[in-house]
Amino acid sequence: MKKFGPGLLVAAAFIGPGTVATASKAGAGFGFALLWALLFSVFATIVLQEMAARLGLVTGKGLAEAVRSSFKSPELKNLSIFLIVAAIGLGNAAYQTGNIAGAALGINSAIELSNQAAAAIIALLAFALLASGQYKLIEKSLIALVVLMSFVFLLTLIWVGPDWAGILKGLFTPSIPDGSVLLVIALIGTTVVPYNLFLHASSVSKSFQESGEQDIDAALSNSRWDTGLSIGFGGLITLAIIATSATAFFGQSDSFQAAQLAQQLEPLLGPAAKYCFAIGMLAAGLTSAIAAPLAAAFAVCGALGWSTEFNNLRFRAVWFVVLLTGAIFAIAGTKPLAAIIFAQAANGLLLPLIAIFLLLAMNQEKLLGSYKNGTLANCLGGFVVVLVSCLGLYKLYSLF
């Protein structure tokens, strides 16, 4: 457990209700056939997040600060600030509704409670943790929730008893069945997300400063372990959800909804089904409900040149607005559709730009010295950048 740290913030951020829904749809519709896309997305995420963590650790800055200081042209600097604030700030405020509603769904699956009351409870829990201003407390809370979530979903997978040979074939035999393109993109898009790059760089920097450690090489080694283990752990959770859904619901993609997991697993798991689903969704929604406002605060404050200290008034104001916006829409039972579409468009444009900038930044000897990218890291990073660029452009095309 000592190997885990800021990397689990990334895992906590991408394993949310949206990922549960996407993974469930993939399993129900195409069985194990799309597991290769998950494996690739985990690999791509590890490559990019390792670079973001190394940038934060060596420079002591977040990615947003690095983006802001890299442009000499006022026009380019203002454009980058606008994109970051729009995609990360507004986007996370819109997506926060789904995070809170998803966690509330977990509560409602186990006990009789109104959607409004359940959403309010989740929002208050997230507020209490963020308002504590203690990074270590938030980090440890997320570690506990992710471990709990992984235990629940992996136990469910073992209990269901899937076709292990089919899982291995799906992981290492890429295929795109008819009608699966959007789900392939969704599986990659829910894992490789731009705001996690901002979150990881800033959180690694904060954690290193608070630890008082001086050995940068030892810190980098620990960070790489943390990144690989945490994101791999998150990928394992997603694999468990896909495989469980594939085993129980394959061929029901047209009528299947993620919320049916609790009901339709009852023939396999009996009375335990609703509690397994409830705990898993509660943990998934709550981790994202905490991580999303935190990522927005790091990105927006860094882009605007404000302090990213936890107790800073502006930093607190950003995460509070994101959390409050999500809570209001979740309690009201509505979805801010226009804001989500705008945020997706901004994310589609921002993801390739941030990925390209990150790769360029990691090759600056003036910025990183001997810790800049080597040949292998550049080849792997270049491959991933091309992919996420195509993904971002496709997302823009599909929106417009």
PEKARA-V273309 format. One record per backbone hydrogen bond with DSSP energy under -0.5 kcal/mol. NH is the residue of the N-H (numbers start at 1). CO is the residue of the C=O. E is the energy in kcal/mol with one decimal. If there is no record, write none. Layout:
BEGIN
NH CO E
NH CO E
END
This chain:
BEGIN
4 1 -1.4
8 5 -1.8
9 6 -1.5
10 6 -0.9
11 7 -1.8
12 8 -2.9
13 9 -1.8
14 10 -2.1
15 11 -1.8
16 14 -1.3
20 16 -2.2
21 17 -2.5
22 18 -2.6
23 19 -3.0
24 20 -2.1
25 21 -2.3
26 22 -2.4
27 23 -2.2
28 24 -2.6
29 25 -2.6
30 26 -2.4
31 27 -1.6
33 30 -2.0
35 32 -1.6
36 170 -1.1
37 34 -0.8
38 34 -1.1
39 35 -2.4
40 36 -2.6
41 37 -2.3
42 38 -2.2
43 39 -2.0
44 40 -2.9
45 41 -2.3
46 42 -2.3
47 43 -2.1
48 44 -2.3
49 45 -2.9
50 46 -2.1
51 47 -1.4
52 48 -2.3
53 49 -2.7
54 50 -2.3
55 51 -2.5
56 52 -2.2
57 53 -2.4
58 54 -2.6
59 55 -2.2
60 56 -1.4
61 55 -0.5
66 62 -1.8
67 63 -2.6
68 64 -2.4
69 65 -2.1
70 66 -0.8
70 67 -0.7
71 67 -0.7
72 70 -0.5
77 73 -2.4
78 74 -2.6
79 75 -2.2
80 76 -2.5
81 77 -2.2
82 78 -2.5
83 79 -2.5
84 80 -2.2
85 81 -2.6
86 82 -2.8
87 83 -3.0
88 84 -2.3
89 84 -1.0
89 85 -0.6
90 85 -1.7
91 86 -1.1
92 88 -1.7
93 89 -1.6
94 90 -2.0
95 91 -2.8
96 92 -1.8
97 94 -1.0
98 94 -0.5
98 95 -0.6
99 95 -1.7
100 96 -2.5
101 97 -2.6
102 98 -2.5
103 99 -2.0
104 100 -2.4
105 101 -1.9
106 102 -1.3
107 103 -1.6
108 104 -2.7
109 105 -1.4
110 106 -0.7
110 107 -1.2
111 107 -2.4
113 111 -0.8
118 114 -2.4
119 115 -2.5
120 116 -2.1
121 117 -2.0
122 118 -2.1
123 119 -2.4
124 120 -2.2
125 121 -2.2
126 122 -2.5
127 123 -2.4
128 124 -2.5
129 125 -1.9
130 126 -2.4
131 127 -3.0
132 128 -0.8
132 129 -0.5
133 130 -1.3
135 133 -0.7
138 134 -2.2
139 135 -2.9
140 136 -2.6
141 137 -2.2
142 138 -2.3
143 139 -2.2
144 140 -2.3
145 141 -2.1
146 142 -2.7
147 143 -2.5
148 144 -2.2
149 145 -2.8
150 146 -2.7
151 147 -2.4
152 148 -2.2
153 149 -2.5
154 150 -2.7
155 151 -2.3
156 152 -2.1
157 153 -2.1
158 154 -2.4
159 155 -2.4
160 156 -2.3
161 157 -1.8
162 157 -0.5
164 162 -1.1
167 163 -1.9
168 164 -2.2
169 165 -2.1
170 166 -2.3
171 167 -2.0
172 168 -1.8
173 169 -1.2
180 177 -1.9
184 180 -2.4
185 181 -2.3
186 182 -2.3
187 183 -2.6
188 184 -2.0
189 185 -3.2
190 186 -2.1
191 188 -1.0
192 188 -3.1
193 191 -1.1
196 193 -0.9
197 193 -0.6
197 194 -1.1
198 194 -1.1
199 195 -2.4
200 196 -2.6
201 197 -1.9
202 198 -2.0
203 199 -2.4
204 200 -2.5
205 201 -1.8
206 202 -2.4
207 203 -2.6
208 204 -2.4
209 205 -2.1
210 206 -2.4
211 207 -1.7
212 208 -1.0
213 208 -0.7
216 214 -1.0
219 215 -2.0
220 216 -2.3
221 217 -2.2
222 218 -2.4
223 219 -2.3
224 220 -2.3
225 221 -2.1
226 222 -2.7
227 223 -2.9
228 224 -2.7
229 225 -2.8
230 226 -2.5
231 227 -2.3
232 228 -2.0
233 229 -2.4
234 230 -2.2
235 231 -2.5
236 232 -2.1
237 233 -1.8
238 234 -2.1
239 235 -2.5
240 236 -2.2
241 237 -2.0
242 238 -2.5
243 239 -2.9
244 240 -2.4
245 241 -2.5
246 242 -2.7
247 243 -2.2
248 244 -2.2
249 245 -3.2
250 246 -1.1
251 28 -2.7
252 28 -0.7
252 249 -2.1
253 28 -0.6
255 252 -0.7
256 252 -1.6
260 257 -2.1
261 258 -2.0
262 259 -0.7
264 260 -3.3
265 261 -1.3
266 263 -1.2
268 265 -0.9
269 265 -3.2
270 266 -2.6
272 269 -1.2
273 270 -1.9
275 271 -0.5
276 272 -2.5
277 273 -2.4
278 274 -2.1
279 275 -2.5
280 276 -2.2
281 277 -2.8
282 278 -2.3
283 279 -2.4
284 280 -2.4
285 281 -2.8
286 282 -2.4
287 283 -2.3
288 284 -1.6
289 285 -2.2
290 286 -1.3
291 287 -2.7
292 288 -2.6
294 290 -1.3
295 291 -2.7
296 292 -2.2
297 293 -2.2
298 294 -2.2
299 295 -2.5
300 296 -2.9
301 297 -2.0
302 298 -1.8
303 299 -2.4
304 300 -2.1
305 302 -0.7
306 301 -2.7
312 309 -1.6
316 312 -2.5
317 313 -2.2
318 314 -2.1
319 315 -1.8
320 316 -2.2
321 317 -2.3
322 318 -2.2
323 319 -2.5
324 320 -3.0
325 321 -2.6
326 322 -2.0
327 323 -2.3
328 324 -2.7
329 325 -2.1
330 326 -2.4
331 327 -2.8
332 328 -2.2
333 329 -0.9
334 329 -2.0
337 335 -2.4
340 336 -2.3
341 337 -2.6
342 338 -2.3
343 339 -2.5
344 340 -2.6
345 341 -2.2
346 342 -2.5
347 343 -2.8
348 344 -2.5
349 345 -1.5
350 346 -2.7
351 347 -2.9
352 348 -0.6
353 349 -1.1
354 350 -3.2
355 351 -2.4
356 352 -2.6
357 353 -2.7
358 354 -2.8
359 355 -1.9
360 356 -2.4
361 357 -3.1
362 358 -2.1
363 360 -1.3
364 361 -1.6
365 363 -0.9
367 364 -0.6
368 364 -2.5
369 365 -2.3
371 368 -2.0
372 369 -1.2
373 362 -3.4
378 374 -2.1
379 375 -2.3
380 376 -2.7
381 377 -2.9
382 378 -2.9
383 379 -2.1
384 380 -2.1
385 381 -2.7
386 382 -2.2
387 383 -1.8
388 384 -2.9
389 385 -2.2
390 386 -2.2
391 387 -2.5
392 388 -2.7
393 389 -2.5
394 390 -2.5
395 391 -2.2
396 392 -2.0
397 393 -2.5
398 394 -3.0
399 395 -1.7
400 396 -2.1
END
